[in-house]
Amino acid sequence: MSHLKKYSQFIKTRIGFFSLLLGLLWLKNMFAYVIDFHLGIQSLMQFIILIVNPLSVSMLLLSIGLFIKRSKVAYGTLFVIYALLTIWLFSNAVYYREFTDFITINTMLGAGQVSTGLGESAVRLFRWYDVFYILDLIVIPLLLFKKKIPIADDYPRFRQAAALSALSLLIGSGNIFLAEIDRSGLLSRQFSREYLVKYLGVNAFTLYDSYQTYQNNQIRAEASPNDLKEVQSYVKDHYAKPNDSMFGVAKGKNVVYIHLESFQQFLLDYQLTDENGVNHTVTPFLNSLYHGESTYSFDNFFHQVKAGKTSDAETLMENSLFGLNQGALFTQMGDKNTFEAAPN
């Protein structure tokens, strides 16, 4: 009972209220990770990172309320920030149920298209347990109004508020450090938003996406028609004349791509000897395709992908387009461009 009484007294301070909101945000993030998001936790390190990653940005934003001297304004600021972070998390949870993806800046800018995509099924995306996300947005104001949680007049010292802000940045730095250990090049060659959320959290992902969107918009703003001249000149200098004997050989036939993830040439025609000394062909079906008279196959080529890896390979194969110098093309431009792919 003494511990409960001490905690009750602590909640009645501004830092106590700050801690309460931070703890609730952390619980909601954990709830979303387990119930709504399918992030594929595969190791103890990833589990530790998942526990840590909701804290940094939430703590940094909430700490703004600790710098405000006027108590009512400070409490109001703390709750508004808390409510916005809660609504943002809940929105991502609902959005993920429909699109298996997270909301980006470009998604918000095209909000009309998103709502059209959801259509009448939007209501069906809500679950009974969504009350866990939003119930306290009603309960906390009631507790403040009835003074069950009093608005304390104590004003934390500037050093205390600054220390909590600094601690949030330290936690964020540690989060990124652990993420880079477990997933090298996470930010430099990211190709999956799920990886970013798994390692950095929803809020940090939004900040990163905002930065990336700003950079891309700056590049587009500085682009000029003259930039195409260099491309046109390169294409002209490297023109490869089509082979007339090959033209039309697939007329009236189906064209089938065989695209394998992380498959190596040495596996074709490879024989595996078991413990009894019996040889087994590892890829009999692929061998038949590789040596078939109706198949074209190439064993001397150079990959033309960069940060996007597999997705860049798919972009190249389907659309004859190269990837980007940074990030995956589909991640950065796939949601706002129409690609004329091979099937079309």
C-alpha positions as CSV (number, residue, x, y, z in Angstrom):
1,M,0.0,0.0,0.0
2,S,2.9,2.4,0.8
3,H,4.2,1.9,-2.8
4,L,0.8,2.6,-4.2
5,K,0.5,5.7,-2.1
6,K,3.9,7.0,-3.3
7,Y,2.9,6.3,-6.9
8,S,-0.4,8.1,-6.4
9,Q,1.5,11.2,-5.0
10,F,4.0,11.0,-7.9
11,I,1.1,11.1,-10.5
12,K,0.0,14.4,-8.9
13,T,3.2,16.1,-10.1
14,R,3.8,17.3,-13.6
15,I,6.6,14.9,-14.2
16,G,4.3,12.2,-12.8
17,F,1.6,13.1,-15.3
18,F,4.3,13.1,-18.0
19,S,5.4,9.7,-16.9
20,L,1.8,8.4,-16.9
21,L,1.2,9.5,-20.5
22,L,4.6,8.1,-21.7
23,G,3.8,4.8,-20.1
24,L,0.4,4.6,-21.7
25,L,1.9,5.4,-25.1
26,W,4.4,2.7,-24.7
27,L,1.7,0.2,-23.8
28,K,-0.3,1.2,-26.8
29,N,2.6,0.7,-29.1
30,M,3.3,-2.7,-27.6
31,F,-0.3,-3.6,-28.1
32,A,-0.2,-2.5,-31.7
33,Y,3.0,-4.4,-32.4
34,V,1.5,-7.6,-31.0
35,I,-2.1,-7.4,-32.2
36,D,-2.2,-5.3,-35.4
37,F,1.3,-5.1,-36.9
38,H,2.9,-8.3,-38.2
39,L,6.6,-7.3,-37.9
40,G,8.2,-10.8,-37.8
41,I,10.3,-10.7,-34.7
42,Q,13.1,-13.3,-35.2
43,S,15.6,-12.7,-32.5
44,L,16.1,-11.5,-28.9
45,M,17.9,-8.4,-30.3
46,Q,14.8,-7.5,-32.4
47,F,12.6,-8.0,-29.4
48,I,14.7,-5.7,-27.2
49,I,14.7,-3.0,-30.0
50,L,10.9,-3.3,-30.3
51,I,10.6,-2.6,-26.5
52,V,12.8,0.4,-26.7
53,N,11.8,2.1,-30.0
54,P,8.5,3.7,-28.9
55,L,10.2,5.7,-26.1
56,S,12.5,8.2,-27.9
57,V,10.2,10.3,-30.0
58,S,7.2,10.0,-27.6
59,M,9.5,11.2,-24.7
60,L,11.0,14.0,-26.8
61,L,7.6,15.4,-27.9
62,L,5.9,15.1,-24.5
63,S,8.9,16.8,-22.8
64,I,7.7,20.0,-24.5
65,G,5.0,20.3,-21.9
66,L,7.7,20.3,-19.1
67,F,9.2,23.6,-20.4
68,I,5.9,25.5,-20.1
69,K,5.5,27.5,-16.8
70,R,1.8,27.9,-16.7
71,S,0.3,24.7,-15.3
72,K,-3.0,24.5,-17.2
73,V,-1.2,25.3,-20.5
74,A,1.4,22.7,-19.7
75,Y,-1.1,20.0,-18.8
76,G,-3.1,20.9,-21.9
77,T,0.0,20.7,-24.1
78,L,1.0,17.3,-22.6
79,F,-2.5,15.9,-23.3
80,V,-2.8,17.3,-26.8
81,I,0.6,15.8,-27.8
82,Y,-0.5,12.5,-26.2
83,A,-3.8,12.5,-28.0
84,L,-2.2,13.3,-31.4
85,L,0.4,10.5,-30.9
86,T,-2.4,8.1,-29.9
87,I,-4.6,9.0,-32.9
88,W,-1.6,8.6,-35.2
89,L,-0.8,5.1,-33.9
90,F,-4.5,4.1,-34.1
91,S,-4.7,5.5,-37.7
92,N,-1.7,3.4,-38.7
93,A,-3.2,0.3,-37.0
94,V,-6.5,0.7,-39.0
95,Y,-4.6,1.5,-42.2
96,Y,-2.4,-1.5,-41.8
97,R,-5.4,-3.8,-41.5
98,E,-6.4,-2.8,-45.0
99,F,-3.2,-2.2,-46.8
100,T,-0.5,-4.1,-44.8
101,D,1.5,-0.9,-44.8
102,F,2.0,2.3,-42.8
103,I,0.8,5.8,-43.5
104,T,3.4,8.0,-45.3
105,I,3.5,11.7,-46.0
106,N,2.5,11.1,-49.6
107,T,-0.4,9.0,-48.4
108,M,-1.7,11.9,-46.3
109,L,-1.2,14.3,-49.2
110,G,-3.3,12.0,-51.3
111,A,-5.9,11.5,-48.6
112,G,-8.7,11.6,-51.1
113,Q,-7.4,8.6,-53.0
114,V,-6.9,6.7,-49.7
115,S,-10.5,7.3,-48.6
116,T,-11.6,6.2,-52.0
117,G,-9.6,3.0,-51.7
118,L,-11.2,2.2,-48.4
119,G,-14.7,2.9,-49.6
120,E,-17.6,1.4,-47.6
121,S,-15.3,-1.2,-46.0
122,A,-13.8,1.4,-43.7
123,V,-16.2,0.7,-40.9
124,R,-15.4,-3.0,-41.1
125,L,-11.7,-2.3,-40.3
126,F,-12.6,-1.4,-36.7
127,R,-12.2,-4.0,-34.0
128,W,-13.8,-4.3,-30.6
129,Y,-10.4,-4.0,-28.9
130,D,-9.9,-0.6,-30.5
131,V,-11.4,0.8,-27.4
132,F,-7.9,0.2,-25.8
133,Y,-6.5,2.9,-28.1
134,I,-9.0,5.6,-27.5
135,L,-10.8,5.0,-24.2
136,D,-8.3,7.0,-22.1
137,L,-8.7,10.0,-24.4
138,I,-12.1,10.4,-22.6
139,V,-11.1,9.1,-19.2
140,I,-8.0,11.3,-18.6
141,P,-9.8,14.6,-19.3
142,L,-12.6,13.5,-16.9
143,L,-10.1,12.6,-14.2
144,L,-8.5,16.1,-14.7
145,F,-11.9,17.8,-14.6
146,K,-12.9,16.0,-11.4
147,K,-9.4,16.7,-10.0
148,K,-8.7,13.0,-9.5
149,I,-5.6,13.9,-11.3
150,P,-4.9,17.4,-10.0
151,I,-3.2,20.0,-12.1
152,A,-0.1,20.5,-10.1
153,D,1.5,24.0,-9.7
154,D,5.0,22.6,-9.5
155,Y,7.2,23.8,-12.3
156,P,10.1,21.4,-13.1
157,R,13.5,23.0,-13.2
158,F,14.7,23.7,-16.7
159,R,17.6,21.3,-16.1
160,Q,15.1,18.5,-15.3
161,A,13.1,19.1,-18.5
162,A,16.3,19.4,-20.5
163,A,17.6,16.2,-19.0
164,L,14.5,14.3,-20.0
165,S,14.8,15.7,-23.6
166,A,18.4,14.7,-23.7
167,L,17.6,11.3,-22.4
168,S,15.1,10.8,-25.2
169,L,17.8,11.6,-27.7
170,L,20.2,9.2,-26.0
171,I,17.6,6.5,-26.2
172,G,17.0,7.3,-29.8
173,S,20.7,7.1,-30.6
174,G,21.0,3.8,-28.7
175,N,18.0,2.5,-30.7
176,I,19.6,3.4,-34.0
177,F,22.9,1.8,-32.9
178,L,21.2,-1.5,-32.0
179,A,19.2,-1.4,-35.2
180,E,22.4,-0.9,-37.3
181,I,24.0,-3.9,-35.5
182,D,21.1,-6.2,-36.2
183,R,20.3,-4.7,-39.7
184,S,23.3,-3.1,-41.3
185,G,22.5,-0.2,-43.6
186,L,18.9,0.1,-42.4
187,L,18.5,3.7,-43.4
188,S,20.9,3.8,-46.3
189,R,19.4,0.8,-48.2
190,Q,15.9,0.5,-46.7
191,F,13.3,-1.2,-48.9
192,S,10.6,-2.1,-46.5
193,R,8.5,0.2,-44.2
194,E,7.9,-2.7,-41.9
195,Y,11.6,-3.0,-41.3
196,L,11.8,0.7,-40.4
197,V,8.8,0.4,-38.0
198,K,10.2,-2.8,-36.5
199,Y,13.6,-1.2,-35.7
200,L,12.7,2.5,-35.2
201,G,9.0,2.6,-34.3
202,V,6.0,4.3,-35.9
203,N,6.8,7.9,-34.9
204,A,10.5,7.7,-35.9
205,F,9.4,6.2,-39.2
206,T,7.1,9.1,-39.8
207,L,9.9,11.6,-39.0
208,Y,12.3,9.7,-41.4
209,D,9.6,9.6,-44.1
210,S,9.0,13.3,-43.7
211,Y,12.7,14.0,-44.3
212,Q,12.9,11.7,-47.3
213,T,9.8,13.3,-48.8
214,Y,11.2,16.8,-48.3
215,Q,14.5,15.7,-50.0
216,N,12.7,14.2,-53.0
217,N,10.5,17.2,-53.4
218,Q,13.6,19.4,-53.4
219,I,15.2,17.3,-56.1
220,R,12.1,17.5,-58.2
221,A,11.8,21.2,-57.7
222,E,15.3,21.7,-58.9
223,A,14.9,19.4,-61.9
224,S,14.8,20.9,-65.4
225,P,14.1,19.7,-69.0
226,N,17.8,20.1,-69.7
227,D,18.5,17.2,-67.4
228,L,17.0,14.9,-70.0
229,K,19.6,15.8,-72.6
230,E,22.3,13.9,-70.7
231,V,20.0,10.8,-70.6
232,Q,19.1,11.1,-74.3
233,S,22.8,11.5,-75.2
234,Y,23.7,8.4,-73.2
235,V,21.0,6.3,-74.8
236,K,22.0,7.5,-78.3
237,D,25.7,6.7,-77.7
238,H,24.9,3.2,-76.3
239,Y,22.3,2.2,-78.8
240,A,22.2,-1.6,-79.4
241,K,20.5,-2.6,-82.6
242,P,17.9,-5.3,-82.2
243,N,18.6,-8.8,-83.6
244,D,16.3,-9.1,-86.6
245,S,16.5,-12.9,-86.5
246,M,14.9,-12.9,-83.0
247,F,12.1,-10.5,-83.8
248,G,8.6,-12.1,-83.5
249,V,9.9,-15.6,-82.3
250,A,7.4,-15.5,-79.4
251,K,4.4,-14.5,-81.5
252,G,1.3,-16.4,-80.4
253,K,3.1,-17.9,-77.3
254,N,3.0,-17.2,-73.6
255,V,6.1,-15.6,-72.1
256,V,6.8,-16.8,-68.6
257,Y,9.3,-15.3,-66.2
258,I,11.1,-17.4,-63.6
259,H,12.2,-15.1,-60.9
260,L,13.9,-16.6,-57.8
261,E,15.0,-14.8,-54.6
262,S,18.7,-15.2,-53.7
263,F,19.2,-18.1,-56.1
264,Q,22.7,-18.8,-57.4
265,Q,23.8,-20.3,-60.7
266,F,25.8,-23.1,-59.1
267,L,22.6,-24.8,-58.0
268,L,21.6,-25.6,-61.6
269,D,22.7,-29.2,-62.4
270,Y,24.0,-29.5,-58.9
271,Q,24.1,-33.0,-57.4
272,L,23.8,-33.5,-53.6
273,T,25.2,-36.7,-52.1
274,D,23.3,-38.0,-49.1
275,E,24.7,-40.0,-46.2
276,N,24.3,-43.2,-48.2
277,G,26.4,-42.0,-51.1
278,V,23.4,-41.5,-53.4
279,N,23.4,-38.4,-55.6
280,H,20.2,-36.3,-55.8
281,T,19.5,-33.6,-58.4
282,V,18.7,-30.4,-56.4
283,T,16.7,-28.5,-59.1
284,P,15.4,-31.0,-61.7
285,F,12.6,-28.8,-62.9
286,L,14.8,-25.7,-63.2
287,N,17.4,-27.8,-65.0
288,S,14.8,-28.9,-67.6
289,L,13.8,-25.2,-68.2
290,Y,17.4,-24.1,-68.3
291,H,18.4,-26.6,-71.0
292,G,15.0,-26.6,-72.8
293,E,14.8,-25.6,-76.5
294,S,12.1,-23.0,-75.8
295,T,13.9,-21.3,-73.0
296,Y,16.3,-18.4,-73.1
297,S,18.8,-18.3,-70.2
298,F,21.9,-16.3,-69.4
299,D,24.8,-17.2,-67.1
300,N,27.0,-14.2,-67.7
301,F,25.4,-11.0,-66.5
302,F,25.9,-8.1,-64.1
303,H,23.4,-7.0,-61.6
304,Q,22.0,-3.4,-62.0
305,V,20.4,-2.9,-58.6
306,K,21.4,-0.8,-55.6
307,A,19.7,-0.1,-52.3
308,G,16.4,-1.7,-53.2
309,K,18.0,-5.1,-54.0
310,T,15.1,-7.5,-54.8
311,S,12.6,-4.8,-55.4
312,D,15.0,-3.0,-57.7
313,A,15.5,-6.2,-59.6
314,E,11.8,-6.5,-60.0
315,T,11.6,-2.9,-61.2
316,L,14.3,-3.6,-63.8
317,M,12.8,-6.9,-65.0
318,E,9.2,-5.7,-65.2
319,N,9.7,-2.0,-66.3
320,S,13.2,-1.8,-67.7
321,L,13.9,1.0,-65.2
322,F,17.0,1.3,-63.0
323,G,16.7,1.8,-59.3
324,L,17.6,5.0,-57.3
325,N,20.9,6.1,-55.8
326,Q,19.4,5.9,-52.4
327,G,16.5,3.8,-51.2
328,A,14.2,1.6,-53.2
329,L,12.3,3.0,-56.1
330,F,9.0,1.3,-55.2
331,T,9.3,2.6,-51.6
332,Q,9.8,6.2,-52.6
333,M,7.9,6.5,-55.8
334,G,5.7,3.4,-56.1
335,D,2.6,4.8,-54.3
336,K,2.3,7.9,-56.6
337,N,3.4,6.7,-60.0
338,T,1.9,4.4,-62.6
339,F,4.4,1.9,-64.1
340,E,4.0,0.3,-67.6
341,A,5.2,-3.2,-66.7
342,A,5.8,-6.1,-69.0
343,P,2.4,-7.8,-68.6
344,N,0.8,-4.6,-69.8
